[in-house]
Amino acid sequence: MIFPAMDLMDGGCVRLLKGDFNARTNYEADPIEVAQGYASAGAEWMHIVDLDGAKNGRTEQSDLILKIARSANIKVQTGGGLRELSQIKKLLDGGVDRVVIGSLAVTNPQMVKHWLREVGPESICIALDVNQGDDGEFRPATKGWTETSDKTLWSVIGDFLGSGLKTILVTDIGRDGMQGGGNIDLYKRIQTEFPTLELITSGGVGSLAHVQDLKAIDPYGVIIGKALYEGAFTLPEAIQC
């Protein structure tokens, strides 16, 4: 399944290069019109990130995200700055279908497990955005990708086994926005070690060949952002390839 992505800052659509807030591209596109276009093109879901929230640790684009969810005939999953159960419930009650929890899944997994019990595993996706260290190991980044955890990707995911967690989203930060292809080896290892989890892949898609490579390993979802904004291919082409 293709998840077209929308990153929001200051009420507009943007993209970051490798998660760098200083390497930001602004797009002259109305977020609601973009979402409606995704729905018209055949997407079932879209992925929205509140980058202001991710950077500052508090939700800042929630009202816009809820407006998008109510205005487009498409399921919405969203994250960025979610720190309270009340924020999560506001989004879910307002029309969002699934929330995405990033940094807190690494820094406070017990709280996230509590949220899973409170709102149900269908309503929460854990997002782990990872950097590969000099030792070759992948470790999650936190606080809007400004810090890297000492925990490995594998230990973080493993800690959630038995919690009811159903869906995970993994981004290779080193490939994000580079359009050089997804990290197939990383995703295959995740599927091998955690076969019961639904994996959404993110980062690196720049061509239909990259989409086909990811579809070949049969993940639950493939997130595509920059390539769609810049016209490398169309959303219907990605869905059908």
N, C-alpha and C positions, 0 to 999 in steps of 0.2 A: 504494500500500500504506500502511495506517495503522500507525504505530508509537506505541502508547500509551507515555507517558513516566512514569518514576518517579525522583524526586530524593530521595536519602537523606542524612540528617544524624543523627548520634547514634543510628543504628539505626532511625530512623523516616522516614515519608514527609513531605516538605516541598515548598513552592514558594517561589521568590524573585520579587520584583517588579523587573523590569529588572536582574536579576543582583545586587541589593543584599542582602547578607547581613543587614543590619539591617531589611530589609522581608521578613521570613520568616513564612510561614503553616505551622503544623503541622497535620497531618491525623491523626485518630484512625483509622488503618487499618493492619492488619498487612501488611507488604510481601509476604510469601509468599501470603497470601490474595488480595491485590490482583492479583498476577501470575497466580495460578490463575484468578481471575475474568476477566482479559484473555484467557487461553487459551480458557476456556469460551465467551467471547463471539465467538470466531472470529479473533482476532489471530494472525498468523503470527510476528510479531516484537514485542519490546518494547525500549525504550531506557531504560537505567538510568544515572544520573549519581551518582557518589560526590562529593557537594559538599564534604564534609570533606577529601577528597583533593584536589579542585580548589583549595580555599582554601589548604591547608597544604603542597601539593606532595609528598604521599606518600599511597599508597593506605591507606584506613582502614576501608572497608566491604567489602573483598574477600571475607571469609568469608561475610558475609550475601549478597552477590551470587552467590557460588557455590552457596549453599544455595537461593537463588531459582531459579537455572538448573537445579538438579537436581530441584527440587520441582514445577515447573510445565512443562506440555507446550507450551513456547513457546521460540522462538529468542531469545537475548539478545545485545544489543550494549551495551557499557558502557565508560565512561571516567571520568576524574577522578583526577588525581594520578599517572598512569602515567609513570614516568621511567626504568624499567629493562626490558631485554628479559626478564629473569627474571620480573618481575611479569606481563608480557604472556603469557608461556608458562604461568605458573601458572593464569591465568584461562582461557586457551584449552584447556589440558589438563584443567581442572576442569569444563568444560561450557559455558563462554561461547562463542558462535559468532563474535563479532567484537568487537574492542576499538576504542575511539574515542580518538584522539590529538588533543589540542587545542594547548596552548601550545607544545609542542616542535616542532610542524609549522611554527611561525612562527620560533621562536628557534634551533632546531637541525634544520633540514630534512635535513641529510646523515645524521644519526642515524636519522631516521624512514625515510628511503629505505633504509637498511641493514636496518631492521626489516621493511620491505616485502619485501625479498629473502629474509629469514630465515624469515618465517612465511607469506608469500604475500599477494597483494593482496586475496584474498577475506576475509582475517582482520583487516584494518585499514581503518578509516574515518578520514579527516581531518576534524576538526570546527573550523570557523572561525566564531567568534562575533564579530560585527562591530558597530562603532559608526559612525554617519555623522557626519563632521566638519563644521565650518562651511563648508568648501570643497565640500561635497557628496560627498566621496569616502568610501568604506567602508574601514575599517582594522580588522584583527583585534584583539581584546582578549586579554590573557594573564593568567596568575596568578589564575585564578578571577574574571576580568572586572575585576580591580582596576587593571590597566594597559593602555594602548593602544599598539600597535606603530606605528612609523613606516612600515612596509611597507603597501602597499595590498592589498586582497583579491585583486585581479587578478594582482599580481606573485607573491603567495604561491602561488596555485593554479598559475600558469604555471610556476613553478619545479619543480613535481612532474610536469609532462608528460614522458613518457618513462621515468618511474620505476616504472611498473607500477600506479600508483594507479588505483583503480577507482571508489571511492565517497567522496563528500564530503557533509558536513552543514554547512549554513549557517544561522546564527541571527542575525536582526536584533535585537540586544539592546534597542533602543528600543521594540520591540513585544512583547518577551517578558513574559508574564503580564498584558498589558494587554487581551487578548481583543478587539482592534479589527481583526483581519484580518492576514493575512500580507503580506509585501512582494512582491507579484506582479511588479512591474517589475524588482526586483533579481534575482529567481529566473529570469525570462525572459532577462535579460542573461547570467546565468551559463550557462544552457542554450545560448544563441547562441554565446558565446565558447568554451565547453568542451563541445561536444556529445557527446564520447566518455565523459564522466564521469557516473556515476549520482548524481543530486542528491537529497538528503533535505532537506526544508524544515523550519524550526522557528521558532516564535515568532508569537504573535498570534491563534491560532485561538480564537474565542469562540462560534461558531455553526456550524450545518450549512452555511449559505451560504458561510462562509469556507472550509470544507472543500471545497465544490463549486468555489469559485474556484480553489483550489490544484489540485484534480484536473483542472481544465480545461486546465492547462498540462502535465499528464502528467509530474510528477516521479517518481523511483523510489520516494520515500516521503514521508509527511507525519507529523511528530511532533505529538502532542496531549497536553498535560499538564493544566493547571489546569481547562480546560473539562470534562474528564471527572471530575476530583475533585469539582467543584462542581455537577455534574449539569446542565450546560447542554444536554447531549444524551447519548445512550448510545453506547457503543462500536459495537454492531451498527448503529445509525443512521449513524454515521460511515463504517463499512465499506461500507454499502449505498448511501449517497447518491450 
